[in-house]
Amino acid sequence: MTSTGTISRLVKARGFGFIRCAGGHELFFHRSQVQGAAFELLTQGQSAIFKVGLSTKGLQAINVKPLTEIPTGQVKHEIRRERR
């Protein structure tokens, strides 16, 4: 079953983030589960669809697909910041 949520937190240096679900709880997701966009270009507050999967540490978001596009200026800013 597909769910919708908002990216609430990103730890880009370590390659993971959290998605806040409609019910208010947060699910972990790893960069390897992001589809349709580069993990480095995701932003907090961006909407996404995902499925809930079970890992050895509990529930997590899998097959994460961002719904909102990233503004072009944001992409350039994020790439510059990542290179520093």
Beta strands, then each sheet from edge to edge (+ up, - down):
strand 1: 2-11
strand 2: 16-21
strand 3: 26-30
strand 4: 47-55
strand 5: 58-66
sheet 1: 3+ 2- 1+ 4- 5+
end
